[in-house]
Every structure is written in C-alpha cells, then in structure tokens.
Amino acid sequence: MKMLNVLTETSAVLIPVIVGVGALLLGAGITFLVFFLINKNKKDGATKAAEGILKDANLQAERIKKNAELDAKQIAFEAKQNSENEARVRRSEIAAEQQKLDLRQQAFDERENQLMRKENNLEARSQQLDSSIETYKKRKEELDQKIDDIIKELEKVSGMSTQEAHDEIMRRVESKMSMEISAYIKNAEDEARETAEAKAIDLLSLACQRYAQDVVTERTVSVVALPNDEMKGRIIGREGRNIRVLEQQLGVDLVVDDTPEVITVSCFDPIRREIARKTLELLVKDGRIQPGRIEEVAAKCKKEVDDSCYKYGQEAAFKLGLPRLSRDLIYYIGRLHYRTSYGQNALAHSMEVGYLAGIMAGELGLDVNLARRAGLLHDIGKAVDFEQEGSHVQLGYELAKKANENDVVLNSIQSHHGDVEARYVISHLVAAADTLSAARPGARSETLETYVKRIEALETIAKSFPGVSQAYAMQSGRELRIMVEPEEVSDAEATKMCQEIRAKIESGVTYPGQIKVAVIREFRANDIAK
C-alpha cells in the first residue's frame, strides 16, 4: 500500500515536467521552422509573421503546459482516491474473515468442552458397571453354590442322578408329544384332503360352466362324392393305371365298391388322407384324369394343406391369445386339425384344454397365458405320432424342447398322462383339463358297446391272475390299475405279474394308443387300542 502511494505521488510530479519539456521542444521546432522560412524566402514580412507565429506558439505552449498540469493533478487525485477505496474494502474483508475465524475458534472450544464432559460421564458409568459386574459375579457364585446343594439334596432323596432324571423327563415328554403330533398330523391331513377335494370340485365346476364349445367329431375315413358312376371307371383308368398312380403318389388306399357315386379314401395318416380327398375332388371337377395331371394336382393340394396347417395354427394361437409361438410349433398345431382321437378333433380338444386350464389358473392366481400355452401344446405329439416312432407324449416333449419352450410346458406335456411326475401346479391343471375335455358327454364318438367290451376285457385279464384283489380300468381304458394281496404276492412277483398282464393285453385286446399297467402292492399294519 505504501509503494502504491509513492508511485502515485511520483507520477503527479513527473507528469507536469514531462508536459513542460514537450511544450518547449514544440516551441523550438516552430521557431526553427520560422527562421527557416525567413531565410528561404528572403521577404520583409516574413520576420513579422515569424514573430507572430512564435508568439502564438509560446502562448499555445503555455496553455498546453497549464492543461497538462491540471490533468496530471486530476489523475493523481483520482488514483489516490481509488487506492484509498481499495484499501478500505480490503480492510473490511480482512475484518470479516477475522470475525469468522474467531467464531469458529469459539465453536471448537465449546465442542471440546462438551466432549470432555461426555468422556468424564462415560468414565463414571464404566466404573459403575465394573462394580455392578463384580457384584453380579459374587451373587452368581452364591446362587450356583445353592443350586448345586439343592441338586445334591434332590439326588439323595430321589435316588437318581441329574442325567438320569433328565433322560426320564425327556422320554415321558417325547412319548406324550409323539401321540399328540401323530393325532395333529392325521387331523391336518384329513382336513387338507377334504378342503382340496372341495376346492378341486369348485374349480372344475366353474371351468365347465364358463366354457362353452360345440362338440366336433370327424370320421377316420374320407368319402369323395362323384357326379356319376362313370367317373369311377375314369379314376380307375385303363387296366387300373390311374388308381395305381393315385395310390402311389398320395400314399392312401382308394376303396371303390358298389356304393353309388362314392369313392372312399382310407389311410392312418390324416394329412395324406386330406391331400388325397382334395386331389380327387379337383380331378373329378376338372375331368382330366391321367398320370401327369395326377402328379401336378397332388403337388398343388399338398402345398394347400401345408398352408392350411399354418392358418389353423395361427388361428388357434390368436384365439387363445398366445404370442411368440415358433413357426414350427404353429405348423404342428395346425396339423392337429386333421388328427382325431376317438373321433374327437385333436385341435379342438387341445384348444379346449387350453381354455379350461387358463380358467382354472386364473381362479388360482397363476399365469393364465402359460396355462393356456401348456394346454394347447399338451398333445402336440399327435401331429407326428403317425409318422415317427414313440408315444405322442415323448414326441410332443421333443418338439416343444426343440422350440425352447418353458419348463412348465415341457413338464405338462410329459405328465398329462402320468408318465412323469407333475412338478408344477399348471401341470396338474392341464391333466385335469385334458380329462374334462375327453370325458364330457359327446366329446368322443366311440360307441358305448365297444368301450364297455374293451374295459371288461382289460379287467377280466387282470383278475385272471392269482393274488389279484381288485382291477380297475382308468382314464377311458388308457390305464389299468391292479391291487394285489400282499400276503400272496411279493414285490418281485408283482413286477413279473405286471409284465405278464402287459403281454396278454398286447396279444388279446385291440386298442388305440397305449395302455399303462400298474400293479399295486400295499402292506397295512392294523391294531386296536383298548
């Protein structure tokens, strides 16, 4: 700050001196110029003009000098004022910072005092706790001594050691509690069984009430109408050439009998049977029946049936509200439209199972879409079981697994006929919905006489073996359960009996699909409490 004041005073002194020297130099220059003009032009009036110019120059220089002195004083005054103002502001800032530091120091001092007081309190409490602990230890030792004395006195009176008394008490408590636990478990099981049965009946009744679908049944053979009997001869062709080409290209049997204006298509494969029906209808309508034309129409009808499979699959998925089904699964779902089981359309049955499973899942608070998906795909194996070896359960599982379906869907496919244990609630719902769809009146068109005869034959075969107490044909004849007497049949004999019954059914009974044979040997221990 002192250096700034010195510089300000020095500049105030030097500026007028510099301005004065400048003015003198300017006057000297002008004088030199005047004399130069006088000598150059050599005129009489030049001297007077020069004197006038010189006088004016001196006056001008004097004015400039005075103005410069005034300006310098003004600048010096303003600089001094600015320096004083800055010094004043700086002093105020320093005072404010000093005040803050003082307040902070005061706060630190107060906190230090508080901590010291707390530390003193903690030391006092620690001393109190130490004395209390010592007191408790002494009392505990006294109590332990008294307890030991009492225990020794009790052992003398009872004639038993402490461990023996403990074991006796535990034995009595265990005996009493085991009876109570057994009774509680039995009551809980009975109550749960009654509640579950009532709940299951409510769910099934509600699902059946909310579902309404027409019964769809189809024949196992296809019949093609002809405009006249002459068309039969054209279909057969010269020396049977046309009918041989038809059977070779379509893979079906064409039955031409005495029935007027009708030809029957017979084949175990419903897809080939549908292609053959469409091919015959187009050929009859066109009238040109020859080997080349037969091959062309058969290829066209095969493509139409494949396209219709995708269409039926997409419609089924759309009606059930199932997104993100793979294209292959959609195609196989559509193929179920041409598949029948006991006369029931397989696609309609699968959709019905999906609806019923979804309704029951919704009532139980489960994933409705997942239940519908599992229900729709539970019989997907029937779309290929007439082309590949294996049951429709195994084939359906492989198709769904190849399409990366959910584990719940895979387990539902495997367990809906009891081949694999159901690990999810939705798997049980799919099995129940499958039974409802198949068992409701009119769903399947198998004649009552054929059904009764097959059931009676299965039960008769089972009861013909020694040691069998009861035999029941379950699930519309797809499962045979045999109860044997445990005193007459051992476990090894039960296994052998199961194999013999299976072999006798295969050789003596005609049935569609597969029949599961289960031999049950149950041992019961009975007694009477008096």
Secondary structure, DSSP 8 states (H G I E B T S, - for coil): -HHHHHHHHHHHHHHHHHHHHHHHHHHHHHHHHHHHHHHHH--THHHHHHHHHHHHHHHHHHHHHHHHHHHHHHHHHHHHHHHHHHHHHHHHHHHHHHHHHHHHHHHHHHHHHHHHHHHHHHHHHHHHHHHHHHHHHHHHHHHHHHHHHHHHHHHHHH---HHHHHHHHHHHHHHHHHHHHHHHHHHHHHHHHHHHHHHHHHHHHHHHHH------B--SEEEEE-SSTHHHHHHH-GGGHHHHHHHHHH--EEE--SSTTEEEEE-S-HHHHHHHHHHHHHHHHH---SHHHHHHHHHHHHHHHHHHHHHHHHHHHHHHT-----HHHHHHHHHGGG-EETTEEHHHHHHHHHHHHHHHHHHTTS-HHHHHHHHHHTTGGGGTTTTSSS-HHHHHHHHHHHTT--HHHHHHHHHTTTSS---SHHHHHHHHHHHHHHHSTTS----HHHHHHHHHHHHHHHHTSTTEEEEEEETTTTEEEEEE-TTT--HHHHHHHHHHHHHHHHHH---SS--EEEEEE---------
